[in-house]
Amino acid sequence: MKFYAITENHLYRKAYKNGKRASARSISVYVLRDRHAALLKKQNPEKKTLNRIGISASKKIGGAVQRNRAKRVIREAYRQIDKETGIRTGYLIVIVPRTECTVLKMQDVKRDLHYALAKSELLVKSEKSGKNSGSSPAPHTADTPAVPETHDDHA
């Protein structure tokens, strides 16, 4: 899938100022609803709503080689997450790599990006499966009633 990049500086600034931020160890993600998503949908030959994505790697990360590697790794991680679980469309997404992103493997960056996108409520399949059949909600509900009963038996 082709990426549609954020090219205007004012969109980056809007995402930083008004967007919802989610951070992980190696990246930060800013998400803002795209007001022009309907217009872009009409212009798209496939007539699909799209996300516009921007990756902003500053010089704090390192030289050009490190910045480009960080951007490549993030693009591939985003592609794989979109392919595996699906990402909601119609948003401006700005991904800011941190210095750890240059030394981590792609799978680690993918895990951090997955966490940040899930925290921003952008993942399609994991939200539904997490609520219905996820392993964490079921033991939590089973443990919660069992703790008071066990506690009451000893009292």
C-alpha positions, 0 to 999 in steps of 0.5 A, a space after each residue: 500500500 502506498 503511503 500518503 505523506 503529510 507534506 504541509 508544515 501546518 498539518 504537523 503543527 496541528 497534529 502536535 498541538 491538537 492531536 492525541 499523543 501516545 508514547 512508547 520506548 522508541 517512538 511517540 505517535 500524534 493522532 488527529 482526525 483529518 478534516 479533509 479525509 472526505 475530499 481526499 477520498 473523492 480524489 483517490 482513484 480507489 475511492 477509499 478513505 486514507 490516513 496521511 502519515 508523517 515521520 519526523 526524525 530530528 537531528 537529535 536521533 543522529 546523522 542522516 544514516 540513523 535518521 533514514 534507518 529509523 524512518 525505514 524501520 517505522 514505515 515497515 512496522 506501520 505497513 506490517 501492522 496495517 496488513 496484520 491487524 488493520 488501522 482505522 482510516 481518516 486520520 493524520 498520524 505523525 510518528 516521531 522516533 526517539 534515539 532508541 529507535 536507531 539501535 532497536 530491531 524492527 520487531 521491537 519498533 513494531 511492538 512499540 508502534 502497535 502499543 502506541 496505535 492501540 493506545 490511540 484507539 486506531 487498531 481495528 481487529 485488536 480492539 474487537 478481539 481484545 474485548 471479546 476473547 482476549 486473555 487479559 479480560 477473562 482472568 481479570 473477571 475470574 480473579 476479581 470475584 474469587 479474591 473477595 470469596 477467598 478473603 471472606 472464607 478466611 475472615 
